[in-house]
Amino acid sequence: MRNGEIVRVETDNTGTDVYGNHQVRACVRGRSVRQRIYNVDRLKYPMKRVGVRGEAKFQRISWEQAYDTIAGELKRVKATYGNEAIYLHYATGTLGATVAKSWPPDASPIARLMNCFGGYLRHYGTYSTAQISAALPYTFGNTAGNSIDDIENSRLVVFFGNNPGETRMSGGGVTYFAREAARRGGAKVITIDPRLTDTAVACGDEWIPIRPGTDAALVNGLAYVMISENLVDQPFLDRYCVGYDEAHMPAGIPPNNSFKAYILGLAGDRTPKTPQWAADITGVPVATIVRLAREIALTKPAYIAQGWGPQRHANGEQSARSIAICSNCSLPLMW
C-alpha cells in the first residue's frame, strides 16, 4: 500500500518451498485484483433502476435510501407472504470472502440476519457440483478421492473433463502438482475433453476429443471391451461391489438389471454398448475406444479423475456415476 492505495500485489513467499509443501504463487487473476478494484466500471455506490427492466437506466441513491428500500421490502414481503417467500440465492454476496464468513452459505452474515428476522428459503446443491455430489454417494458411500500427488505413484493418468490448467491455475497449485507428479512418476497422461485445454497441452501425452455431454456413452463402450475381453478385476468386484453382475444384485431385483447386463445388451433396451455404438454417439473412433479400454484395464495402478464439467449437463449425474463405475471395474488408484 502507498498512501492508502494498492500499488502492487505480492504472492506467497513463505515456507521452505519444497515439493509437497511448496509455495502457491498467485495466478494472473489474483495479481489483477488491483486493476479490478480501481476499474472505472466498478460500482462504488447504490444504483436504483428508474426505467423499464432491461433498459439499463439507473440513478445513484444514498446508502440510507438503499437500506430503507431493502428493509421496507423485507418487512412487506414477510407481513404479506411469510418468511418462506424470502429466498437467498446461492452465491449472494461474495463467496470466499476474507472480511466476513461466506461459506457455508448458511453461516454468512446475510443468512444469520435472515434467521434473526424469522427465517428464509434457501437452496440445495451448488452450481459447481450439484449432480456429482448427489450421485456419487450412491456409488461410493462418499466422494473423497486420492490426493493429486498420488499421480506420482501411478503409471497411467486419465482425466475425464478435468482441466486443472484453467480451473486451478495458480502457480504452485494443482496444475503444477499434477504436472510435477506425472514427471516424477513417468505416467502417461490422457485427457478426454471436447476442447484442447491448457491441461491437455501442458500435462497431456494424448488428447481424445469427445462430443460434449457424451462421457457416459464413452465409458459404456470402454466397459463393453473390458467385460467382453475379461479385463475386469472380478475378485475386487465380487468382494466390494453390489450390482455389477447378476450374482451380486440386491434381493428381489428382476433378472438382467445389473450393470453387466446393461452393457452387454441384456437389459430392457436390448442394446449392446459396443465400441461402434459408443463411437457413433461420442465421435471417438472405435480403435481409440478399444485401445483406451485395454490401456486402462491393464495398466496398474491407473489414476482416473473426473472434472466437474461432465456433470454440468442434463443427466450429468449418470456421466459422473459411469466414470466411477468403470473405474471400479478396472480397479484404478482414484475415481
C-alpha positions as CSV (number, residue, x, y, z in Angstrom):
1,M,0.0,0.0,0.0
2,R,1.1,3.6,-0.6
3,N,-1.0,6.5,0.8
4,G,-3.9,4.1,1.3
5,E,-3.9,2.8,-2.3
6,I,-2.9,-0.6,-3.5
7,V,0.2,-0.4,-5.8
8,R,1.3,-4.0,-6.0
9,V,0.1,-7.5,-5.2
10,E,2.6,-9.9,-3.7
11,T,2.3,-13.6,-3.8
12,D,3.1,-16.4,-1.4
13,N,6.8,-16.3,-0.4
14,T,6.6,-18.1,2.9
15,G,7.9,-21.5,4.0
16,T,10.7,-23.7,2.6
17,D,9.1,-24.1,-0.9
18,V,9.8,-27.8,-1.2
19,Y,7.7,-30.2,-3.3
20,G,4.7,-31.3,-1.3
21,N,4.8,-28.1,0.8
22,H,5.5,-25.6,-2.0
23,Q,4.5,-22.0,-2.2
24,V,1.3,-21.4,-4.2
25,R,2.1,-18.5,-6.4
26,A,-0.6,-16.0,-7.4
27,C,-2.2,-16.6,-10.8
28,V,-2.9,-13.8,-13.3
29,R,-6.4,-13.3,-11.9
30,G,-5.1,-12.8,-8.4
31,R,-2.4,-10.5,-9.5
32,S,-5.0,-8.4,-11.4
33,V,-7.1,-7.6,-8.3
34,R,-5.6,-4.0,-8.1
35,Q,-6.9,-3.3,-11.6
36,R,-10.3,-4.7,-10.8
37,I,-10.6,-2.7,-7.6
38,Y,-9.8,0.6,-9.3
39,N,-11.6,-0.1,-12.6
40,V,-13.8,2.8,-13.8
41,D,-16.7,0.4,-14.4
42,R,-16.7,-0.9,-10.8
43,L,-19.9,0.1,-8.8
44,K,-18.9,2.1,-5.8
45,Y,-22.4,3.2,-4.6
46,P,-26.0,2.1,-4.7
47,M,-27.8,2.4,-8.1
48,K,-31.6,2.2,-8.4
49,R,-33.4,1.3,-11.6
50,V,-35.5,4.2,-12.9
51,G,-36.6,2.8,-16.3
52,V,-38.2,-0.4,-17.5
53,R,-36.4,-3.6,-16.6
54,G,-33.8,-4.3,-19.2
55,E,-33.4,-0.6,-20.3
56,A,-30.2,-0.2,-18.2
57,K,-31.4,3.1,-16.8
58,F,-30.3,3.7,-13.2
59,Q,-29.8,6.7,-10.9
60,R,-27.4,7.0,-7.9
61,I,-29.0,6.9,-4.5
62,S,-27.7,7.2,-1.0
63,W,-26.8,4.2,1.2
64,E,-29.5,5.3,3.6
65,Q,-32.1,5.2,0.9
66,A,-30.9,1.7,-0.2
67,Y,-31.1,0.4,3.3
68,D,-34.6,1.8,3.8
69,T,-35.8,0.3,0.5
70,I,-34.4,-3.2,1.2
71,A,-35.6,-3.2,4.8
72,G,-39.1,-2.0,3.8
73,E,-39.5,-4.7,1.1
74,L,-38.3,-7.4,3.5
75,K,-40.9,-6.3,6.1
76,R,-43.6,-6.0,3.4
77,V,-43.0,-9.5,2.0
78,K,-42.8,-11.1,5.4
79,A,-46.1,-9.5,6.5
80,T,-47.8,-10.4,3.3
81,Y,-46.4,-13.9,2.4
82,G,-44.4,-15.1,5.4
83,N,-40.7,-15.8,5.7
84,E,-40.8,-18.7,3.2
85,A,-41.2,-16.0,0.5
86,I,-37.7,-14.6,1.2
87,Y,-35.2,-16.5,-0.9
88,L,-31.4,-16.1,-0.5
89,H,-30.0,-17.0,-3.9
90,Y,-26.9,-19.2,-4.0
91,A,-23.7,-17.0,-4.3
92,T,-25.5,-14.0,-2.9
93,G,-22.8,-11.6,-1.9
94,T,-19.2,-12.7,-2.1
95,L,-18.1,-16.4,-1.8
96,G,-14.7,-16.9,-0.5
97,A,-14.7,-13.5,1.4
98,T,-11.9,-12.8,3.9
99,V,-13.7,-10.0,5.7
100,A,-16.9,-11.9,6.5
101,K,-17.6,-15.6,6.6
102,S,-19.2,-16.7,3.3
103,W,-19.0,-20.5,3.3
104,P,-21.0,-22.5,4.0
105,P,-23.8,-20.1,2.9
106,D,-25.9,-20.8,6.0
107,A,-23.1,-19.2,8.1
108,S,-22.9,-16.0,6.0
109,P,-23.8,-12.7,7.6
110,I,-27.0,-12.3,5.4
111,A,-28.2,-15.8,6.3
112,R,-27.6,-15.1,10.0
113,L,-29.5,-11.8,9.7
114,M,-32.4,-13.5,8.0
115,N,-32.5,-16.1,10.7
116,C,-32.9,-13.3,13.2
117,F,-35.7,-12.0,11.0
118,G,-37.6,-15.2,11.2
119,G,-36.0,-17.5,8.6
120,Y,-35.7,-17.7,4.8
121,L,-36.0,-20.1,1.9
122,R,-32.6,-21.5,0.9
123,H,-31.2,-23.6,-1.9
124,Y,-29.8,-27.1,-2.0
125,G,-26.8,-28.2,-4.0
126,T,-24.4,-25.8,-5.8
127,Y,-23.9,-24.7,-9.4
128,S,-20.4,-26.3,-9.2
129,T,-21.0,-29.9,-8.2
130,A,-24.8,-30.5,-7.6
131,Q,-25.1,-33.7,-9.7
132,I,-21.8,-35.4,-8.9
133,S,-22.2,-34.6,-5.2
134,A,-25.7,-36.1,-5.2
135,A,-24.9,-39.2,-7.4
136,L,-21.5,-40.5,-6.2
137,P,-22.6,-41.3,-2.6
138,Y,-24.8,-44.0,-4.2
139,T,-21.7,-45.5,-5.8
140,F,-19.0,-45.0,-3.2
141,G,-20.7,-44.0,0.0
142,N,-18.8,-40.8,-0.1
143,T,-17.0,-38.7,-2.7
144,A,-13.5,-38.5,-1.2
145,G,-10.7,-39.3,-3.7
146,N,-7.0,-39.6,-3.6
147,S,-4.7,-36.6,-3.4
148,I,-3.5,-35.4,-6.7
149,D,0.1,-36.1,-5.7
150,D,-0.8,-39.8,-5.9
151,I,-0.3,-39.4,-9.7
152,E,3.4,-39.9,-8.8
153,N,2.6,-43.5,-7.8
154,S,0.7,-44.3,-11.0
155,R,1.6,-45.4,-14.5
156,L,-1.4,-44.0,-16.3
157,V,-3.5,-40.9,-15.7
158,V,-6.9,-40.4,-17.4
159,F,-8.7,-37.0,-17.0
160,F,-12.4,-37.0,-17.9
161,G,-13.3,-33.4,-18.4
162,N,-10.7,-32.4,-15.8
163,N,-8.9,-29.3,-16.6
164,P,-6.8,-28.0,-13.6
165,G,-4.7,-26.0,-16.0
166,E,-7.5,-23.5,-16.2
167,T,-9.7,-24.2,-13.2
168,R,-6.8,-24.5,-10.7
169,M,-4.3,-22.3,-12.5
170,S,-2.3,-20.7,-9.7
171,G,1.5,-21.3,-9.9
172,G,2.4,-24.0,-7.4
173,G,-1.2,-25.1,-7.2
174,V,-2.9,-28.1,-8.6
175,T,-1.6,-27.6,-12.2
176,Y,2.0,-27.7,-11.0
177,F,1.2,-30.5,-8.7
178,A,-0.3,-32.7,-11.5
179,R,2.5,-31.9,-14.0
180,E,5.3,-32.5,-11.5
181,A,3.8,-35.7,-10.1
182,A,3.4,-37.1,-13.6
183,R,7.0,-36.1,-14.4
184,R,8.3,-37.8,-11.2
185,G,6.3,-41.0,-11.8
186,G,6.7,-41.1,-15.5
187,A,2.9,-41.7,-16.0
188,K,1.3,-41.3,-19.4
189,V,-1.4,-38.6,-19.2
190,I,-4.6,-38.9,-21.3
191,T,-7.1,-36.0,-21.3
192,I,-10.7,-36.6,-22.6
193,D,-12.3,-33.3,-23.3
194,P,-14.2,-31.5,-26.1
195,R,-11.6,-28.8,-26.0
196,L,-7.8,-28.9,-26.4
197,T,-7.4,-27.5,-22.9
198,D,-4.4,-26.0,-21.2
199,T,-4.1,-29.2,-19.2
200,A,-4.0,-31.3,-22.4
201,V,-1.3,-29.1,-23.8
202,A,0.8,-28.6,-20.7
203,C,0.4,-32.0,-19.0
204,G,-1.0,-34.4,-21.5
205,D,0.6,-37.0,-23.7
206,E,-2.7,-37.7,-25.6
207,W,-5.8,-35.7,-26.2
208,I,-9.1,-37.6,-27.0
209,P,-11.7,-35.1,-28.2
210,I,-15.3,-36.0,-27.5
211,R,-18.7,-34.6,-28.2
212,P,-19.9,-32.6,-25.1
213,G,-22.2,-34.5,-22.7
214,T,-21.4,-38.0,-24.1
215,D,-18.9,-39.2,-21.5
216,A,-21.3,-41.8,-20.2
217,A,-21.5,-43.4,-23.7
218,L,-17.7,-43.5,-24.0
219,V,-17.5,-45.2,-20.6
220,N,-20.1,-47.7,-21.6
221,G,-18.0,-48.5,-24.7
222,L,-14.9,-48.9,-22.6
223,A,-16.8,-51.2,-20.2
224,Y,-18.0,-53.4,-23.1
225,V,-14.4,-54.0,-24.1
226,M,-13.3,-54.7,-20.5
227,I,-16.2,-57.2,-20.0
228,S,-16.1,-58.9,-23.3
229,E,-12.3,-59.4,-23.2
230,N,-12.4,-60.4,-19.5
231,L,-10.3,-57.5,-18.4
232,V,-12.3,-56.6,-15.3
233,D,-11.0,-57.1,-11.8
234,Q,-13.5,-59.8,-10.9
235,P,-12.2,-60.6,-7.4
236,F,-12.5,-56.9,-6.4
237,L,-16.0,-56.7,-7.9
238,D,-17.0,-59.9,-6.1
239,R,-15.8,-58.6,-2.7
240,Y,-16.7,-54.9,-2.7
241,C,-19.4,-54.2,-5.3
242,V,-23.1,-54.6,-5.5
243,G,-24.9,-54.5,-8.8
244,Y,-22.1,-55.4,-11.2
245,D,-23.5,-58.7,-12.3
246,E,-26.5,-61.0,-11.6
247,A,-24.7,-62.8,-8.8
248,H,-24.4,-59.6,-6.8
249,M,-27.7,-57.9,-7.1
250,P,-29.9,-57.0,-4.1
251,A,-32.7,-59.4,-3.2
252,G,-35.9,-59.0,-5.2
253,I,-34.4,-57.3,-8.3
254,P,-35.7,-58.8,-11.6
255,P,-33.1,-60.5,-13.8
256,N,-31.0,-58.6,-16.3
257,N,-30.9,-55.4,-14.3
258,S,-27.2,-55.5,-13.4
259,F,-24.6,-53.2,-14.9
260,K,-23.0,-56.0,-16.8
261,A,-26.4,-57.0,-18.3
262,Y,-27.0,-53.3,-19.4
263,I,-23.6,-53.1,-21.0
264,L,-24.0,-56.4,-22.9
265,G,-27.5,-55.5,-24.1
266,L,-29.4,-58.0,-22.0
267,A,-31.3,-55.3,-20.1
268,G,-34.5,-53.6,-21.2
269,D,-33.1,-51.5,-24.1
270,R,-31.6,-54.7,-25.7
271,T,-28.7,-52.6,-27.0
272,P,-25.1,-53.8,-26.6
273,K,-22.9,-50.8,-25.7
274,T,-20.3,-51.8,-28.3
275,P,-17.4,-49.6,-29.2
276,Q,-19.2,-48.9,-32.5
277,W,-22.3,-47.8,-30.6
278,A,-20.2,-45.5,-28.4
279,A,-18.3,-44.1,-31.4
280,D,-21.5,-43.1,-33.2
281,I,-22.5,-41.1,-30.1
282,T,-19.2,-39.7,-28.9
283,G,-17.3,-39.1,-32.1
284,V,-14.3,-41.1,-30.6
285,P,-13.0,-43.6,-33.2
286,V,-13.7,-47.3,-32.4
287,A,-10.0,-48.1,-32.5
288,T,-9.3,-45.4,-29.8
289,I,-12.1,-46.8,-27.6
290,V,-10.8,-50.3,-27.8
291,R,-7.2,-49.2,-27.1
292,L,-8.2,-46.9,-24.3
293,A,-10.2,-49.7,-22.6
294,R,-7.3,-52.1,-22.7
295,E,-4.9,-49.4,-21.5
296,I,-7.0,-48.5,-18.5
297,A,-7.7,-52.1,-17.6
298,L,-4.1,-53.4,-18.0
299,T,-2.1,-50.5,-16.6
300,K,-1.7,-50.8,-12.8
301,P,-2.0,-48.6,-11.0
302,A,-4.1,-46.1,-13.0
303,Y,-5.2,-42.7,-11.8
304,I,-8.7,-41.8,-13.1
305,A,-10.1,-38.4,-12.2
306,Q,-13.2,-36.5,-13.5
307,G,-13.7,-32.8,-13.5
308,W,-17.0,-31.1,-12.8
309,G,-17.8,-30.3,-16.5
310,P,-19.2,-33.7,-17.5
311,Q,-21.9,-33.5,-14.7
312,R,-23.0,-30.0,-15.8
313,H,-25.4,-31.4,-18.4
314,A,-28.8,-32.9,-18.5
315,N,-28.4,-36.4,-16.8
316,G,-25.0,-35.3,-15.8
317,E,-25.2,-37.4,-12.6
318,Q,-25.2,-40.5,-14.9
319,S,-21.9,-39.4,-16.5
320,A,-20.4,-39.0,-13.1
321,R,-21.6,-42.4,-11.9
322,S,-20.5,-44.1,-15.2
323,I,-16.9,-42.8,-14.9
324,A,-16.8,-44.0,-11.3
325,I,-18.3,-47.4,-12.1
326,C,-15.9,-48.0,-15.0
327,S,-13.0,-47.1,-12.7
328,N,-14.2,-49.7,-10.2
329,C,-14.3,-52.3,-13.0
330,S,-10.6,-51.8,-13.7
331,L,-9.6,-51.0,-10.0
332,P,-7.7,-47.8,-10.5
333,L,-6.0,-45.6,-8.0
334,M,-8.6,-42.9,-7.9
335,W,-12.1,-42.2,-9.3
